[in-house]
Amino acid sequence: MTHQGIEMSYSPSSRCRSSIFNVSSVLENDYRMSYKPQLISIGPYHHGRDHLRGMEEHKRRYLDNLLQRVGVKEENLLLEVRIMEQDIRHCYWSQFNNITSDDFIRMLVVDGCFVIEYLRICGGVYGPRLSSDPLFAIHPTPSLASCLEI
């Protein structure tokens, strides 16, 4: 894939071994609330949980903003990520067989683009935050550190 004169390629030889693990049951039992997302799910471990669904529309909005900003069609991005799906799945300790290929790829794209756009906003790349953005309505000028605590 080429975008704005930059050749972006993927080599299956860069396969990942499991490097994204579940929280140990010992830690999870002792610090359950520390490891359970309260507001947003990024990635497959808590994907689709009912109490986290409210953020999905915001993640989608950030994806749309990124795609419009860089001039990439969502379908093209999904196709590029599909090429890497099996290698990405191998990076996780859990197999996530309950998540279909299409849902897994869409989750990767939506969550990844959300993180990129959110950090760009927190880092001031976009300039002043819009007061109309619901994610910043409560704390309109968070530091980058507080942005990472969502």
DSSP file (Angstrom, degrees, kcal/mol; ACC not computed):
  #  RESIDUE AA STRUCTURE BP1 BP2  ACC     N-H-->O    O-->H-N    N-H-->O    O-->H-N    TCO  KAPPA ALPHA  PHI   PSI    X-CA   Y-CA   Z-CA
    1    1 A M              0   0    0      0, 0.0     7,-3.3     0, 0.0     2,-0.5   0.000 360.0 360.0 360.0 134.0    0.0    0.0    0.0
    2    2 A T  E     +A    7   0A   0      5,-0.2     2,-0.4     3,-0.0     5,-0.2  -0.958 360.0 177.6-115.1 131.9    1.3    3.4   -0.9
    3    3 A H  E >   -A    6   0A   0      3,-2.3     3,-2.0    -2,-0.5    68,-0.0  -0.978  68.4 -18.2-138.4 124.0    0.1    6.5    0.9
    4    4 A Q  T 3  S-     0   0    0     -2,-0.4     3,-0.1     1,-0.3    -1,-0.1   0.870 127.6 -51.2  49.2  44.9    1.3   10.1    0.3
    5    5 A G  T 3  S+     0   0    0      1,-0.2     2,-0.6     0, 0.0    -1,-0.3   0.493 113.0 118.8  78.3   3.6    4.5    8.8   -1.3
    6    6 A I  E <   -A    3   0A   0     -3,-2.0    -3,-2.3     2,-0.0     2,-0.6  -0.907  59.5-139.3-106.8 122.1    5.3    6.4    1.5
    7    7 A E  E     -A    2   0A   0     -2,-0.6     2,-0.6    -5,-0.2    -5,-0.2  -0.678  18.5-167.2 -80.6 122.9    5.5    2.7    0.7
    8    8 A M        +     0   0    0     -7,-3.3     2,-0.3    -2,-0.6    -2,-0.0  -0.951  14.7 169.3-113.2 119.4    3.9    0.7    3.5
    9    9 A S        -     0   0    0     -2,-0.6     2,-0.4     2,-0.0    -2,-0.0  -0.896  23.6-146.8-131.4 161.0    4.6   -3.0    3.3
   10   10 A Y        -     0   0    0     -2,-0.3    -2,-0.0     3,-0.0     3,-0.0  -0.989   6.6-160.8-128.3 132.9    4.1   -6.0    5.5
   11   11 A S    >   -     0   0    0     -2,-0.4     3,-2.4     1,-0.1    -2,-0.0  -0.959  14.3-150.0-116.7 120.1    6.3   -9.0    5.7
   12   12 A P  G >  S+     0   0    0      0, 0.0     3,-0.8     0, 0.0    -1,-0.1   0.687  93.0  77.0 -60.0 -15.3    4.9  -12.2    7.2
   13   13 A S  G 3  S+     0   0    0      1,-0.3    -3,-0.0     2,-0.0     0, 0.0   0.668  79.0  71.8 -69.0 -13.3    8.5  -13.0    8.3
   14   14 A S  G <  S+     0   0    0     -3,-2.4    -1,-0.3     2,-0.0    -3,-0.0  -0.021  75.6 164.8 -89.7  32.6    8.0  -10.5   11.1
   15   15 A R    <   -     0   0    0     -3,-0.8     2,-0.4     1,-0.1    73,-0.1  -0.134  30.3-134.5 -54.9 141.8    5.6  -12.9   12.9
   16   16 A C        -     0   0    0     71,-0.3     2,-0.3    76,-0.0    -1,-0.1  -0.791   8.2-147.6 -98.8 138.0    4.8  -12.2   16.4
   17   17 A R        -     0   0    0     -2,-0.4    76,-0.1     1,-0.1    73,-0.0  -0.658  55.3 -61.1 -93.6 163.6    4.9  -14.8   19.2
   18   18 A S  S    S+     0   0    0     -2,-0.3    74,-0.2     1,-0.2    73,-0.2  -0.186  73.3 144.9 -48.3 118.1    2.5  -14.4   22.0
   19   19 A S        +     0   0    0     72,-3.2     2,-0.6     1,-0.2    73,-0.2   0.336  52.3  73.3-137.7  -0.1    3.4  -11.1   23.7
   20   20 A I  B    S-b   92   0B   0     71,-2.3    73,-2.7    74,-0.1    74,-0.4  -0.934  71.1-176.9-119.8 104.7    0.0   -9.8   24.8
   21   21 A F        -     0   0    0     -2,-0.6     2,-0.1    71,-0.2     3,-0.1  -0.545  29.5-104.3-106.4 162.8   -1.1  -11.9   27.7
   22   22 A N        -     0   0    0     -2,-0.2     2,-0.3     1,-0.1    -1,-0.1  -0.433  50.7 -95.3 -69.9 156.5   -4.1  -12.2   30.0
   23   23 A V        -     0   0    0     -2,-0.1    -1,-0.1     1,-0.1    12,-0.0  -0.595  50.4 -98.8 -72.3 137.4   -3.7  -10.7   33.5
   24   24 A S     >  -     0   0    0     -2,-0.3     4,-3.0     1,-0.1     5,-0.2  -0.275  25.6-124.9 -57.1 141.8   -2.6  -13.4   35.9
   25   25 A S  H  > S+     0   0    0      1,-0.2     4,-2.3     2,-0.2     5,-0.2   0.820 110.8  57.1 -61.2 -30.6   -5.5  -14.8   38.0
   26   26 A V  H  > S+     0   0    0      2,-0.2     4,-1.8     1,-0.2    -1,-0.2   0.951 112.4  39.5 -64.5 -49.0   -3.5  -14.0   41.2
   27   27 A L  H  > S+     0   0    0      1,-0.2     4,-2.8     2,-0.2    -2,-0.2   0.910 114.9  53.3 -66.3 -41.7   -3.3  -10.3   40.2
   28   28 A E  H  < S+     0   0    0     -4,-3.0    -1,-0.2     1,-0.2    -2,-0.2   0.895 109.5  48.3 -63.3 -39.4   -6.8  -10.2   38.8
   29   29 A N  H  < S+     0   0    0     -4,-2.3     3,-0.5    -5,-0.2    -1,-0.2   0.898 118.1  40.1 -67.0 -39.8   -8.3  -11.6   42.0
   30   30 A D  H  < S+     0   0    0     -4,-1.8    -2,-0.2     1,-0.2    -1,-0.2   0.821 132.2  23.9 -78.5 -31.6   -6.3   -9.2   44.2
   31   31 A Y  S >X S+     0   0    0     -4,-2.8     3,-1.6    -5,-0.2     4,-0.9  -0.242  73.4 151.4-129.8  43.7   -6.7   -6.1   42.0
   32   32 A R  H >> S+     0   0    0     -3,-0.5     3,-1.2     1,-0.3     4,-0.6   0.855  73.9  49.4 -48.0 -48.9   -9.8   -6.9   40.0
   33   33 A M  H 34 S+     0   0    0      1,-0.3    -1,-0.3     2,-0.2     3,-0.3   0.739 103.6  61.8 -68.6 -21.8  -10.9   -3.3   39.5
   34   34 A S  H <4 S+     0   0    0     -3,-1.6    -1,-0.3     1,-0.2    -2,-0.2   0.742 111.3  37.9 -73.6 -22.2   -7.4   -2.3   38.3
   35   35 A Y  H << S+     0   0    0     -3,-1.2    -1,-0.2    -4,-0.9    -2,-0.2   0.387  98.3  84.3-112.2   2.5   -7.6   -4.7   35.4
   36   36 A K  S  < S-     0   0    0     -4,-0.6    -1,-0.0    -3,-0.3    10,-0.0  -0.925  80.4-124.6-108.3 117.4  -11.2   -4.3   34.3
   37   37 A P        -     0   0    0      0, 0.0     4,-0.1     0, 0.0    -2,-0.1  -0.327  21.6-170.9 -62.1 139.0  -11.9   -1.3   32.0
   38   38 A Q  S    S+     0   0    0    112,-0.2     3,-0.1     2,-0.1   112,-0.0   0.681  79.7  14.2-100.3 -23.7  -14.5    1.1   33.3
   39   39 A L  S    S+     0   0    0    111,-0.4     2,-0.3     1,-0.4    16,-0.3   0.726 121.7  18.0-123.2 -40.4  -15.0    3.3   30.3
   40   40 A I        -     0   0    0    110,-0.4     2,-0.5    14,-0.1    -1,-0.4  -0.985  53.4-141.5-145.5 148.1  -13.5    1.9   27.1
   41   41 A S        -     0   0    0     -2,-0.3     2,-0.5    11,-0.3     7,-0.1  -0.952  14.3-173.9-110.8 128.7  -12.2   -1.3   25.6
   42   42 A I        -     0   0    0     -2,-0.5     3,-0.2     5,-0.0     4,-0.1  -0.982  60.7  -2.6-119.7 117.5   -9.1   -1.3   23.4
   43   43 A G  S    S-     0   0    0     -2,-0.5     3,-0.5    64,-0.2     4,-0.2  -0.317  99.9 -59.8  92.3-179.7   -8.4   -4.7   21.8
   44   44 A P  S >  S+     0   0    0      0, 0.0     3,-0.6     0, 0.0    -1,-0.2   0.672 107.2  82.9 -81.2 -19.0  -10.1   -8.0   22.1
   45   45 A Y  T 3  S+     0   0    0      1,-0.3    -2,-0.1    -3,-0.2    51,-0.0   0.854 114.9  12.8 -60.2 -36.0   -9.9   -8.9   25.8
   46   46 A H  T >  S+     0   0    0     -3,-0.5     3,-1.7    -4,-0.1    -1,-0.3   0.201  92.5 144.1-122.1  13.7  -12.9   -6.8   26.8
   47   47 A H  T <   +     0   0    0     -3,-0.6     6,-0.0     1,-0.2    -5,-0.0  -0.280  68.8  14.4 -58.9 132.9  -14.4   -6.2   23.4
   48   48 A G  T 3  S+     0   0    0      1,-0.3    -1,-0.2    -7,-0.1     2,-0.1   0.448  80.2 153.2  85.6   0.6  -18.1   -6.2   23.2
   49   49 A R    X>  -     0   0    0     -3,-1.7     3,-1.7     1,-0.1     4,-0.5  -0.442  48.6-128.3 -65.7 135.6  -18.8   -5.9   27.0
   50   50 A D  G >4 S+     0   0    0      1,-0.3     3,-1.3     2,-0.2     4,-0.3   0.868 104.4  53.9 -53.6 -45.7  -22.1   -4.2   27.5
   51   51 A H  G 34 S+     0   0    0      1,-0.3    -1,-0.3     2,-0.1     3,-0.1   0.591 110.2  49.2 -72.1  -7.8  -20.9   -1.6   30.0
   52   52 A L  G X4 S+     0   0    0     -3,-1.7     3,-1.3    -6,-0.1   -11,-0.3   0.439  82.6  92.5-106.1  -2.7  -18.2   -0.4   27.5
   53   53 A R  G X<  +     0   0    0     -3,-1.3     3,-1.5    -4,-0.5     4,-0.5   0.746  68.4  75.3 -66.8 -23.6  -20.5   -0.1   24.4
   54   54 A G  G 3  S+     0   0    0     -4,-0.3     3,-0.4     1,-0.3     4,-0.4   0.780  93.2  53.4 -60.5 -26.5  -21.2    3.6   25.0
   55   55 A M  G <> S+     0   0    0     -3,-1.3     4,-2.5   -16,-0.3     3,-0.3   0.612  84.9  85.9 -83.9 -11.6  -17.7    4.5   23.8
   56   56 A E  H <> S+     0   0    0     -3,-1.5     4,-2.4    -4,-0.3    -1,-0.2   0.873  86.9  52.4 -59.9 -38.1  -18.0    2.7   20.5
   57   57 A E  H  > S+     0   0    0     -4,-0.5     4,-2.0    -3,-0.4    -1,-0.2   0.867 110.7  48.4 -66.5 -33.8  -19.7    5.6   18.8
   58   58 A H  H  > S+     0   0    0     -4,-0.4     4,-2.3    -3,-0.3    -2,-0.2   0.898 110.6  50.2 -71.7 -39.9  -16.9    7.9   19.9
   59   59 A K  H  X S+     0   0    0     -4,-2.5     4,-2.1     1,-0.2    -2,-0.2   0.915 111.7  49.3 -62.0 -41.2  -14.3    5.4   18.6
   60   60 A R  H  X S+     0   0    0     -4,-2.4     4,-2.6    -5,-0.2    -2,-0.2   0.891 108.9  52.3 -64.4 -40.4  -16.1    5.3   15.3
   61   61 A R  H  X S+     0   0    0     -4,-2.0     4,-2.2     1,-0.2    -1,-0.2   0.904 109.7  48.9 -63.2 -41.5  -16.2    9.1   15.1
   62   62 A Y  H  X S+     0   0    0     -4,-2.3     4,-2.3     2,-0.2    -1,-0.2   0.886 109.6  52.6 -66.7 -37.9  -12.5    9.3   15.7
   63   63 A L  H  X S+     0   0    0     -4,-2.1     4,-2.8     2,-0.2     5,-0.2   0.948 109.2  49.2 -59.6 -48.6  -11.9    6.6   13.0
   64   64 A D  H  X S+     0   0    0     -4,-2.6     4,-2.3     1,-0.2    -2,-0.2   0.891 110.3  51.4 -59.1 -40.6  -14.0    8.6   10.5
   65   65 A N  H  X S+     0   0    0     -4,-2.2     4,-2.4     2,-0.2    -1,-0.2   0.920 111.5  47.0 -62.3 -44.0  -12.0   11.8   11.4
   66   66 A L  H  X S+     0   0    0     -4,-2.3     4,-2.5     2,-0.2     5,-0.3   0.936 111.8  49.7 -64.8 -46.5   -8.7   10.0   10.8
   67   67 A L  H  X>S+     0   0    0     -4,-2.8     5,-1.6     1,-0.2     4,-1.3   0.903 113.6  46.3 -60.6 -41.2   -9.8    8.5    7.5
   68   68 A Q  H  <5S+     0   0    0     -4,-2.3    -1,-0.2    -5,-0.2    -2,-0.2   0.907 112.0  51.7 -66.7 -40.9  -11.0   11.8    6.2
   69   69 A R  H  <5S+     0   0    0     -4,-2.4    -2,-0.2     1,-0.2    -1,-0.2   0.899 119.2  33.9 -63.7 -42.3   -7.8   13.6    7.4
   70   70 A V  H  <5S-     0   0    0     -4,-2.5    -1,-0.2    -5,-0.1    -2,-0.2   0.551 106.0-123.0 -94.8  -7.4   -5.4   11.2    5.7
   71   71 A G  T  <5 +     0   0    0     -4,-1.3     2,-0.4    -5,-0.3    -3,-0.2   0.872  60.6 140.3  72.6  37.5   -7.6   10.4    2.6
   72   72 A V      < -     0   0    0     -5,-1.6     2,-0.3    -6,-0.2    -1,-0.2  -0.914  50.4-125.8-113.6 140.4   -7.8    6.7    3.0
   73   73 A K     >  -     0   0    0     -2,-0.4     4,-1.9     1,-0.1     3,-0.4  -0.648  16.6-130.6 -83.0 140.6  -11.0    4.6    2.4
   74   74 A E  H  > S+     0   0    0     -2,-0.3     4,-2.8     1,-0.2     5,-0.2   0.887 107.0  58.0 -56.8 -41.2  -12.0    2.4    5.3
   75   75 A E  H  > S+     0   0    0      1,-0.2     4,-2.1     2,-0.2    -1,-0.2   0.887 105.8  49.7 -58.7 -39.9  -12.3   -0.6    2.9
   76   76 A N  H  > S+     0   0    0     -3,-0.4     4,-2.1     2,-0.2    -1,-0.2   0.902 111.1  48.6 -66.5 -40.9   -8.7   -0.3    1.9
   77   77 A L  H  X S+     0   0    0     -4,-1.9     4,-2.3     2,-0.2     5,-0.2   0.919 110.6  51.1 -64.8 -43.1   -7.5   -0.1    5.5
   78   78 A L  H  X S+     0   0    0     -4,-2.8     4,-2.2     1,-0.2    -2,-0.2   0.895 109.3  51.3 -61.2 -40.0   -9.6   -3.1    6.4
   79   79 A L  H  X S+     0   0    0     -4,-2.1     4,-1.2    -5,-0.2    -1,-0.2   0.900 109.5  49.9 -64.0 -40.6   -8.1   -5.1    3.4
   80   80 A E  H  X S+     0   0    0     -4,-2.1     4,-0.6     1,-0.2     3,-0.2   0.900 112.6  46.1 -65.3 -40.7   -4.5   -4.2    4.6
   81   81 A V  H >X S+     0   0    0     -4,-2.3     3,-1.0     1,-0.2     4,-0.6   0.854 103.7  63.6 -71.0 -33.8   -5.2   -5.3    8.1
   82   82 A R  H >< S+     0   0    0     -4,-2.2     3,-1.0     1,-0.3     4,-0.4   0.870  95.6  60.0 -56.9 -36.9   -6.8   -8.5    6.9
   83   83 A I  H 3< S+     0   0    0     -4,-1.2    -1,-0.3     1,-0.2     4,-0.2   0.841 112.2  38.9 -58.9 -33.5   -3.5   -9.5    5.4
   84   84 A M  H <X S+     0   0    0     -3,-1.0     4,-2.6    -4,-0.6    -1,-0.2   0.427  85.2 106.9 -97.2  -0.7   -1.9   -9.4    8.9
   85   85 A E  H <X S+     0   0    0     -3,-1.0     4,-3.0    -4,-0.6     5,-0.2   0.883  78.9  45.8 -52.2 -52.3   -4.8  -10.9   10.8
   86   86 A Q  H  > S+     0   0    0     -4,-0.4     4,-1.8     1,-0.2    -1,-0.2   0.899 114.3  48.6 -63.3 -39.7   -3.4  -14.3   11.6
   87   87 A D  H  > S+     0   0    0     -3,-0.2     4,-0.6    -4,-0.2   -71,-0.3   0.901 112.4  49.3 -64.8 -39.5    0.0  -12.9   12.6
   88   88 A I  H >X S+     0   0    0     -4,-2.6     3,-1.4     1,-0.2     4,-0.5   0.926 108.4  52.9 -65.2 -44.0   -1.8  -10.3   14.9
   89   89 A R  H >< S+     0   0    0     -4,-3.0     3,-1.3     1,-0.3    -1,-0.2   0.875 103.6  58.1 -58.6 -36.5   -3.9  -13.1   16.4
   90   90 A H  H 3< S+     0   0    0     -4,-1.8    -1,-0.3     1,-0.3    -2,-0.2   0.684  93.6  67.4 -68.8 -16.4   -0.7  -15.0   17.2
   91   91 A C  H << S+     0   0    0     -3,-1.4   -72,-3.2    -4,-0.6   -71,-2.3   0.736  90.8  77.2 -72.8 -21.4    0.5  -12.0   19.2
   92   92 A Y  B << S-b   20   0B   0     -3,-1.3   -71,-0.2    -4,-0.5   -74,-0.1  -0.698  75.0-143.3 -92.2 141.0   -2.3  -12.7   21.8
   93   93 A W  S    S+     0   0    0    -73,-2.7     2,-0.2    -2,-0.3   -72,-0.1   0.909  89.8  63.2 -64.6 -43.3   -2.0  -15.4   24.3
   94   94 A S  S    S-     0   0    0    -74,-0.4    -2,-0.1     1,-0.1   -74,-0.1  -0.521  78.9-141.6 -81.3 152.0   -5.8  -16.1   24.0
   95   95 A Q        -     0   0    0     -2,-0.2    -1,-0.1    -5,-0.0    -3,-0.1   0.756  15.8-150.4 -87.5 -26.0   -7.1  -17.2   20.6
   96   96 A F    >   +     0   0    0      1,-0.1     3,-1.7     2,-0.1     8,-0.1   0.903  31.0 163.7  54.6  45.4  -10.4  -15.2   20.6
   97   97 A N  T 3   +     0   0    0      1,-0.3    -1,-0.1     4,-0.0     4,-0.1   0.670  67.4  68.8 -65.2 -16.1  -12.1  -17.9   18.5
   98   98 A N  T 3  S+     0   0    0      2,-0.1     2,-0.6     1,-0.0    -1,-0.3   0.560  86.6  77.6 -79.8  -7.8  -15.4  -16.2   19.5
   99   99 A I  S <  S-     0   0    0     -3,-1.7    -1,-0.0     4,-0.0     5,-0.0  -0.910  83.3-131.8-105.3 119.7  -14.6  -13.1   17.4
  100  100 A T     >  -     0   0    0     -2,-0.6     4,-2.8     1,-0.1     5,-0.2  -0.170  23.8-108.3 -64.1 161.9  -15.1  -13.6   13.7
  101  101 A S  H  > S+     0   0    0      1,-0.2     4,-2.5     2,-0.2     5,-0.2   0.930 119.7  48.3 -56.9 -48.8  -12.5  -12.5   11.3
  102  102 A D  H  > S+     0   0    0      1,-0.2     4,-2.4     2,-0.2    -1,-0.2   0.914 114.0  46.2 -61.6 -43.4  -14.5   -9.5   10.1
  103  103 A D  H  > S+     0   0    0      2,-0.2     4,-2.5     1,-0.2    -1,-0.2   0.890 112.2  51.0 -67.0 -38.8  -15.2   -8.4   13.6
  104  104 A F  H  X S+     0   0    0     -4,-2.8     4,-2.3     2,-0.2    -2,-0.2   0.933 112.6  45.5 -63.7 -46.2  -11.6   -8.9   14.7
  105  105 A I  H  X S+     0   0    0     -4,-2.5     4,-2.3    -5,-0.2    -2,-0.2   0.925 113.7  48.7 -64.5 -45.2  -10.3   -6.8   11.8
  106  106 A R  H  X S+     0   0    0     -4,-2.4     4,-3.0    -5,-0.2     5,-0.3   0.906 110.7  51.8 -61.8 -41.2  -12.8   -4.1   12.3
  107  107 A M  H  X S+     0   0    0     -4,-2.5     4,-2.8     1,-0.2     5,-0.4   0.923 109.3  50.0 -61.2 -44.5  -12.0   -3.9   16.0
  108  108 A L  H  X S+     0   0    0     -4,-2.3     4,-2.3     1,-0.2     5,-0.2   0.922 114.9  43.6 -59.8 -44.5   -8.3   -3.6   15.3
  109  109 A V  H  X S+     0   0    0     -4,-2.3     4,-2.4     2,-0.2     5,-0.3   0.948 117.1  44.1 -68.0 -49.2   -8.9   -0.8   12.8
  110  110 A V  H  X S+     0   0    0     -4,-3.0     4,-2.2     2,-0.2    -2,-0.2   0.950 119.0  42.4 -62.3 -49.8  -11.5    1.1   14.9
  111  111 A D  H  X S+     0   0    0     -4,-2.8     4,-2.3    -5,-0.3    -1,-0.2   0.915 115.5  49.3 -65.8 -43.1   -9.5    0.8   18.2
  112  112 A G  H  X S+     0   0    0     -4,-2.3     4,-2.1    -5,-0.4    -1,-0.2   0.919 113.1  45.7 -63.2 -44.2   -6.1    1.5   16.6
  113  113 A C  H  X S+     0   0    0     -4,-2.4     4,-2.6    -5,-0.2     5,-0.2   0.871 110.4  55.0 -68.3 -35.9   -7.4    4.6   14.8
  114  114 A F  H  X S+     0   0    0     -4,-2.2     4,-3.0    -5,-0.3     5,-0.2   0.945 108.4  48.2 -59.7 -47.6   -9.1    5.8   18.0
  115  115 A V  H  X S+     0   0    0     -4,-2.3     4,-2.4     1,-0.2     5,-0.2   0.921 112.1  49.5 -60.5 -44.7   -5.9    5.6   19.9
  116  116 A I  H  X S+     0   0    0     -4,-2.1     4,-2.0     1,-0.2    -1,-0.2   0.951 115.7  41.9 -59.4 -50.5   -4.0    7.5   17.3
  117  117 A E  H  X S+     0   0    0     -4,-2.6     4,-2.2     2,-0.2    -2,-0.2   0.894 113.4  52.7 -66.7 -39.9   -6.5   10.3   17.0
  118  118 A Y  H  X S+     0   0    0     -4,-3.0     4,-2.7    -5,-0.2    -1,-0.2   0.922 111.3  46.2 -63.1 -43.9   -7.0   10.5   20.8
  119  119 A L  H  X S+     0   0    0     -4,-2.4     4,-2.4    -5,-0.2     6,-0.2   0.860 109.8  54.6 -68.1 -34.3   -3.3   10.8   21.4
  120  120 A R  H  <>S+     0   0    0     -4,-2.0     5,-2.1    -5,-0.2     6,-0.7   0.915 111.8  44.8 -62.7 -41.6   -3.0   13.4   18.7
  121  121 A I  H ><5S+     0   0    0     -4,-2.2     3,-1.5     1,-0.2    -2,-0.2   0.946 114.7  47.3 -67.4 -48.1   -5.7   15.5   20.4
  122  122 A C  H 3<5S+     0   0    0     -4,-2.7    -2,-0.2     1,-0.3    -1,-0.2   0.863 110.2  53.9 -61.3 -35.5   -4.2   15.1   23.8
  123  123 A G  T 3<5S-     0   0    0     -4,-2.4    -1,-0.3    -5,-0.2    -2,-0.2   0.471 115.9-114.9 -79.9  -1.0   -0.7   16.0   22.5
  124  124 A G  T X 5S+     0   0    0     -3,-1.5     3,-1.4    -4,-0.2    -3,-0.2   0.579  75.2 132.8  82.1   9.1   -2.1   19.2   21.0
  125  125 A V  T 3 <S+     0   0    0     -5,-2.1    -4,-0.2     1,-0.3    -5,-0.1   0.846  78.0  45.7 -61.8 -33.1   -1.4   18.2   17.4
  126  126 A Y  T 3  S-     0   0    0     -6,-0.7    -1,-0.3     1,-0.3    -5,-0.1   0.443 110.8-129.2 -87.4  -0.4   -5.0   19.4   16.5
  127  127 A G    <   +     0   0    0     -3,-1.4    -1,-0.3    -6,-0.1    -3,-0.1  -0.557  69.8  10.6  82.1-155.2   -4.6   22.6   18.5
  128  128 A P  S    S-     0   0    0      0, 0.0     2,-0.1     0, 0.0    13,-0.1  -0.259  85.4-111.2 -60.2 140.9   -7.3   23.6   21.0
  129  129 A R        -     0   0    0     11,-0.3     2,-0.4     1,-0.1    -2,-0.0  -0.438  31.7-111.7 -69.4 144.8   -9.8   20.9   21.8
  130  130 A L    >   -     0   0    0      1,-0.2     3,-1.9    -2,-0.1     6,-0.2  -0.652  14.1-143.0 -78.1 129.6  -13.3   21.5   20.6
  131  131 A S  T 3  S+     0   0    0     -2,-0.4    -1,-0.2     1,-0.3    -2,-0.0   0.707  99.9  65.9 -65.3 -16.4  -15.6   22.1   23.4
  132  132 A S  T 3  S+     0   0    0      4,-0.0    -1,-0.3     3,-0.0     5,-0.1   0.601  74.6 101.6 -80.8  -9.8  -18.2   20.2   21.4
  133  133 A D    X>  -     0   0    0     -3,-1.9     3,-1.9     1,-0.2     4,-0.5  -0.658  66.7-150.4 -77.6 114.5  -16.2   17.0   21.7
  134  134 A P  G >4 S+     0   0    0      0, 0.0     3,-0.6     0, 0.0     4,-0.5   0.774  92.1  63.3 -58.2 -27.6  -18.0   14.9   24.4
  135  135 A L  G 34 S+     0   0    0      1,-0.2     4,-0.3     2,-0.1     3,-0.1   0.751 113.8  33.2 -69.6 -21.2  -14.8   13.2   25.4
  136  136 A F  G <4 S+     0   0    0     -3,-1.9    -1,-0.2    -6,-0.2    -3,-0.1   0.296  90.4  97.0-115.0   8.3  -13.3   16.5   26.4
  137  137 A A  S << S+     0   0    0     -3,-0.6    -2,-0.1    -4,-0.5    -1,-0.1   0.861  90.1  41.2 -66.9 -35.6  -16.4   18.3   27.7
  138  138 A I  S    S+     0   0    0     -4,-0.5    -1,-0.2     1,-0.3    -2,-0.1   0.930 132.7  20.6 -79.1 -46.7  -15.8   17.4   31.3
  139  139 A H  S    S-     0   0    0     -4,-0.3    -1,-0.3     1,-0.1    -2,-0.1  -0.798  72.0-179.4-122.6  86.4  -12.0   18.0   31.4
  140  140 A P  S    S+     0   0    0      0, 0.0   -11,-0.3     0, 0.0    -1,-0.1   0.658  77.3  35.7 -68.3 -15.9  -11.3   20.3   28.4
  141  141 A T  S    S+     0   0    0    -13,-0.1     2,-0.1     2,-0.0    -5,-0.0  -0.382  75.9 166.1-134.6  60.8   -7.6   20.5   28.9
  142  142 A P        -     0   0    0      0, 0.0     2,-0.1     0, 0.0    -3,-0.0  -0.374  36.3-116.5 -72.7 154.3   -6.2   17.2   30.2
  143  143 A S     >  -     0   0    0      1,-0.1     4,-1.7    -2,-0.1     5,-0.1  -0.403  30.5-105.5 -78.3 166.0   -2.5   16.5   30.2
  144  144 A L  H  > S+     0   0    0      1,-0.2     4,-1.4     2,-0.2    -1,-0.1   0.886 122.0  56.7 -60.5 -37.4   -1.2   13.7   28.0
  145  145 A A  H  4 S+     0   0    0      1,-0.2     4,-0.3     2,-0.2     3,-0.3   0.912 107.3  46.8 -61.1 -42.5   -0.8   11.6   31.2
  146  146 A S  H >4 S+     0   0    0      1,-0.2     3,-1.0     2,-0.2    -1,-0.2   0.805 105.7  60.7 -71.7 -25.9   -4.4   12.0   32.1
  147  147 A C  H >< S+     0   0    0     -4,-1.7     3,-1.1     1,-0.2    -1,-0.2   0.861 100.8  54.8 -64.0 -34.1   -5.4   11.1   28.6
  148  148 A L  T 3< S+     0   0    0     -4,-1.4    -1,-0.2    -3,-0.3    -2,-0.2   0.558  94.3  70.7 -78.0  -6.6   -3.7    7.7   29.0
  149  149 A E  T <         0   0    0     -3,-1.0    -1,-0.2    -4,-0.3    -2,-0.2   0.318 360.0 360.0 -92.4   8.2   -5.8    7.0   32.1
  150  150 A I    <         0   0    0     -3,-1.1  -110,-0.4  -111,-0.1  -111,-0.4   0.542 360.0 360.0 -69.1 360.0   -9.1    6.5   30.2
